[in-house]
Amino acid sequence: MKKLLSFVTATLLFALFVLPVGAADDAMVRVIHASPDAPAVDIAVDGKKAVSGAKFKDVTDYLTLPAGEHKVEVFAAGTTKDPVLSQTLNVEAGKFYSVAAIGKLADIKLAVMEDNGKGEDGKSMVRVAHFAPDAPAVDVAPKGGDPLFSNLEFSKVSDYGTLDAGTYDLEVRPAGATDVVKALDGVKLDSGKNYTALAIGLLEGEPAFDVLLIPDGGEMASMPETGLGGSSDTTSATPWAVAAAAALLVGTAYVVRRKQDA
């Protein structure tokens, strides 16, 4: 009986910690509201609300989304008809994505970026996304120095560049010029972390031109019951498996004890 109990225990531990429970089939997706004149929005994926009341500059946590194609719809907050945007999103398992609503409301669209969350000790990887619809092509450079990122046009996203971890004073300039559109003093880049710098807002008008620095990658968040296009069964598989395993172990131990007492 002791051998039986040991075998059952080993089998359950293998199932719990070795066999996949669904996360391997998911992508990790966050949403960014970068449309300067769009109101707060709700976002539905495959007909289910995934994000509620996102305002300009809001960045959600990463949420799980099953790999494959999904229909993404953007609605004015509190409405469910006449989406301002409807677009297909295709994501791959195990990857991180940032999905940004960009452009003015009349021309709003989604920009999809694949995020790199794998860091290197002592280094930081940075990329720039130009999401300011009325801004010309830009360079990003250290103060008074040569550009790190050059001639980046609206809706374009640079490749990642690797920098030593540390604190930097940076400038956003019109491409090829020395005029400063935005000074970015004291930008801290932590060792082993990667970032996306989002150029958003308007050069002329409100909301004013700004740059958001957001870290890329990270821990996978749980999927809410409403969403990101799938049920919460996949992400809740592990606790259910633990409960079932515990029940089976208790039951097995009870049977063994009864046989020993008989």
C-alpha positions as CSV (number, residue, x, y, z in Angstrom):
1,M,0.0,0.0,0.0
2,K,2.9,2.4,0.7
3,K,4.2,1.8,-2.8
4,L,0.7,2.5,-4.2
5,L,0.5,5.8,-2.3
6,S,4.0,6.8,-3.4
7,F,3.1,6.0,-7.0
8,V,-0.1,8.1,-6.9
9,T,1.7,11.0,-5.2
10,A,4.5,11.0,-7.8
11,T,2.0,10.8,-10.7
12,L,0.0,13.7,-9.4
13,L,3.1,15.8,-8.8
14,F,4.2,15.1,-12.4
15,A,0.8,16.2,-13.7
16,L,0.8,19.4,-11.7
17,F,4.3,20.6,-12.3
18,V,5.3,19.1,-15.7
19,L,2.2,18.8,-17.8
20,P,0.9,22.1,-19.4
21,V,-2.2,23.6,-18.0
22,G,-3.1,26.0,-20.8
23,A,-0.7,29.0,-20.3
24,A,1.6,27.7,-23.0
25,D,-1.1,28.2,-25.5
26,D,-1.7,31.8,-24.6
27,A,-0.2,35.2,-25.7
28,M,0.2,38.1,-23.3
29,V,-1.4,41.3,-24.6
30,R,-1.7,44.8,-23.2
31,V,-3.7,47.8,-24.6
32,I,-2.6,51.4,-24.9
33,H,-4.9,54.4,-25.6
34,A,-2.7,56.7,-27.7
35,S,-5.4,58.4,-29.8
36,P,-5.2,62.1,-28.7
37,D,-8.8,63.2,-29.6
38,A,-10.6,59.9,-28.9
39,P,-12.8,59.7,-25.8
40,A,-12.5,57.0,-23.2
41,V,-13.1,53.7,-24.9
42,D,-14.2,50.1,-24.2
43,I,-12.5,47.3,-26.1
44,A,-14.1,44.0,-27.0
45,V,-12.3,40.9,-28.2
46,D,-14.4,38.3,-30.0
47,G,-17.5,40.1,-28.9
48,K,-16.6,40.1,-25.2
49,K,-15.6,43.2,-23.3
50,A,-11.9,43.1,-22.3
51,V,-11.1,46.7,-21.3
52,S,-13.5,49.3,-19.9
53,G,-13.2,53.1,-19.8
54,A,-9.6,53.4,-21.0
55,K,-8.6,57.0,-21.3
56,F,-5.8,58.7,-23.3
57,K,-2.4,57.6,-22.0
58,D,-3.8,54.6,-20.2
59,V,-1.8,51.4,-20.4
60,T,-3.4,48.1,-19.2
61,D,-1.6,45.2,-17.5
62,Y,-0.7,42.2,-19.7
63,L,-3.6,39.9,-20.0
64,T,-3.8,36.4,-21.5
65,L,-5.3,35.8,-24.9
66,P,-5.5,32.4,-26.7
67,A,-3.1,32.2,-29.6
68,G,-4.7,32.8,-33.0
69,E,-6.8,35.3,-34.8
70,H,-9.3,37.5,-32.8
71,K,-11.7,40.3,-33.7
72,V,-10.9,43.5,-31.8
73,E,-13.5,46.3,-31.6
74,V,-13.1,49.7,-30.1
75,F,-16.3,51.5,-28.8
76,A,-16.9,54.8,-27.1
77,A,-17.0,54.0,-23.4
78,G,-20.4,52.7,-22.3
79,T,-21.7,51.8,-25.8
80,T,-21.9,48.5,-27.6
81,K,-23.0,49.6,-31.1
82,D,-21.2,51.2,-34.0
83,P,-17.5,50.6,-33.1
84,V,-15.1,53.3,-34.0
85,L,-12.6,50.6,-35.0
86,S,-12.8,46.9,-35.9
87,Q,-9.7,45.0,-36.8
88,T,-8.3,41.5,-36.7
89,L,-5.5,40.7,-34.3
90,N,-3.2,37.6,-34.7
91,V,-1.1,36.6,-31.8
92,E,1.3,33.7,-31.2
93,A,1.6,31.5,-28.0
94,G,4.2,32.6,-25.5
95,K,4.7,36.1,-26.9
96,F,4.1,39.5,-25.4
97,Y,2.3,42.2,-27.4
98,S,1.4,45.8,-27.0
99,V,-1.7,46.9,-29.0
100,A,-2.1,50.7,-29.3
101,A,-5.0,52.7,-30.6
102,I,-3.3,55.5,-32.5
103,G,-4.1,58.4,-34.8
104,K,-6.9,60.9,-34.5
105,L,-10.4,59.6,-34.1
106,A,-11.3,60.1,-37.7
107,D,-8.4,57.8,-38.8
108,I,-8.0,55.7,-35.7
109,K,-6.2,52.3,-36.1
110,L,-4.4,49.7,-34.1
111,A,-0.6,49.5,-34.0
112,V,0.6,46.0,-32.9
113,M,4.0,45.7,-31.3
114,E,5.8,42.5,-30.3
115,D,7.5,43.2,-26.9
116,N,10.8,41.8,-25.8
117,G,10.9,41.2,-22.1
118,K,14.2,39.3,-22.0
119,G,16.7,41.5,-20.2
120,E,20.5,41.4,-19.8
121,D,22.4,42.2,-16.7
122,G,23.9,45.7,-16.8
123,K,22.0,46.5,-20.0
124,S,18.6,47.9,-21.0
125,M,16.9,47.6,-24.4
126,V,14.9,50.6,-25.6
127,R,12.7,51.3,-28.7
128,V,10.7,54.3,-29.8
129,A,7.1,54.4,-31.1
130,H,6.1,57.5,-32.9
131,F,2.3,57.8,-32.2
132,A,1.9,61.6,-32.4
133,P,-0.2,62.2,-35.5
134,D,0.7,65.8,-36.2
135,A,4.4,65.5,-35.5
136,P,7.0,65.2,-38.3
137,A,9.6,62.5,-38.4
138,V,11.8,62.7,-35.3
139,D,15.2,61.8,-34.0
140,V,15.8,60.8,-30.4
141,A,19.3,61.5,-29.0
142,P,21.3,62.2,-25.8
143,K,21.3,65.9,-25.0
144,G,23.5,67.6,-27.5
145,G,24.6,64.2,-29.0
146,D,24.1,62.1,-32.1
147,P,20.7,60.4,-32.6
148,L,20.1,57.0,-31.1
149,F,17.0,56.6,-33.2
150,S,16.7,58.5,-36.5
151,N,14.0,59.7,-38.9
152,L,11.1,57.9,-37.2
153,E,7.8,58.8,-38.9
154,F,4.3,58.7,-37.5
155,S,3.0,55.1,-36.7
156,K,6.5,53.6,-37.0
157,V,8.2,51.7,-34.3
158,S,12.0,51.5,-34.1
159,D,14.0,48.3,-33.4
160,Y,15.3,47.9,-29.9
161,G,18.6,49.5,-29.2
162,T,20.8,48.3,-26.3
163,L,22.2,50.9,-23.8
164,D,24.1,50.6,-20.5
165,A,21.7,50.7,-17.6
166,G,21.7,54.1,-16.0
167,T,20.1,57.6,-16.1
168,Y,20.0,59.6,-19.3
169,D,19.1,63.1,-20.5
170,L,17.5,62.7,-23.9
171,E,15.9,64.9,-26.5
172,V,13.3,64.5,-29.2
173,R,14.1,66.5,-32.3
174,P,12.7,67.0,-35.8
175,A,14.6,64.5,-38.0
176,G,17.9,66.0,-39.1
177,A,17.5,69.1,-37.0
178,T,18.9,70.4,-33.7
179,D,15.7,72.0,-32.4
180,V,14.3,70.3,-29.3
181,V,10.7,69.3,-29.4
182,K,10.7,67.5,-26.0
183,A,13.5,67.3,-23.4
184,L,13.5,64.1,-21.5
185,D,15.7,64.7,-18.4
186,G,16.6,62.0,-15.9
187,V,15.3,59.0,-17.9
188,K,16.2,55.9,-15.7
189,L,16.8,52.6,-17.4
190,D,17.1,49.7,-15.0
191,S,19.5,46.8,-15.5
192,G,17.9,43.8,-17.1
193,K,14.7,45.7,-18.2
194,N,13.5,46.7,-21.6
195,Y,11.3,49.7,-22.5
196,T,9.2,51.3,-25.1
197,A,9.1,55.1,-25.4
198,L,5.8,56.2,-26.8
199,A,5.7,59.7,-28.4
200,I,2.0,60.7,-28.1
201,G,-0.2,63.7,-28.1
202,L,-0.2,66.8,-30.4
203,L,2.4,69.4,-31.2
204,E,-0.4,71.8,-32.0
205,G,-3.3,71.7,-29.5
206,E,-4.3,69.5,-26.6
207,P,-3.4,67.0,-25.3
208,A,0.1,68.3,-25.6
209,F,3.0,66.2,-27.1
210,D,4.5,63.9,-24.5
211,V,6.6,60.8,-24.1
212,L,5.6,57.8,-22.0
213,L,8.3,55.2,-21.0
214,I,6.8,51.8,-20.3
215,P,8.5,48.6,-19.3
216,D,8.1,45.6,-21.7
217,G,7.3,42.0,-20.8
218,G,6.7,40.8,-17.3
219,E,4.5,38.4,-15.4
220,M,1.3,37.1,-17.1
221,A,-1.8,38.4,-15.5
222,S,-5.0,36.3,-15.0
223,M,-7.7,36.6,-17.7
224,P,-10.8,38.3,-16.4
225,E,-14.0,36.2,-16.7
226,T,-15.3,38.6,-19.4
227,G,-12.4,38.5,-21.5
228,L,-9.8,39.0,-23.9
229,G,-11.9,36.7,-26.0
230,G,-11.8,33.5,-24.0
231,S,-13.1,31.9,-20.9
232,S,-11.2,31.9,-17.6
233,D,-11.1,28.1,-17.5
234,T,-7.5,28.0,-19.0
235,T,-6.0,30.3,-16.5
236,S,-7.8,28.7,-13.6
237,A,-6.7,25.2,-14.5
238,T,-3.8,25.1,-12.0
239,P,-5.9,25.8,-8.8
240,W,-8.5,23.4,-10.0
241,A,-5.8,20.8,-10.6
242,V,-4.3,21.4,-7.2
243,A,-7.7,20.9,-5.5
244,A,-8.4,17.8,-7.4
245,A,-4.9,16.4,-6.6
246,A,-5.3,17.2,-3.0
247,A,-8.7,15.4,-2.9
248,L,-7.3,12.4,-4.6
249,L,-4.4,12.2,-2.2
250,V,-6.6,12.4,0.8
251,G,-8.9,9.8,-0.6
252,T,-6.0,7.5,-1.4
253,A,-4.6,7.9,2.1
254,Y,-8.0,7.2,3.6
255,V,-8.3,3.9,1.7
256,V,-4.8,2.9,2.6
257,R,-5.6,3.6,6.3
258,R,-8.8,1.6,6.2
259,K,-7.0,-1.4,4.8
260,Q,-4.3,-1.1,7.4
261,D,-6.8,-1.0,10.2
262,A,-8.8,-3.9,8.8
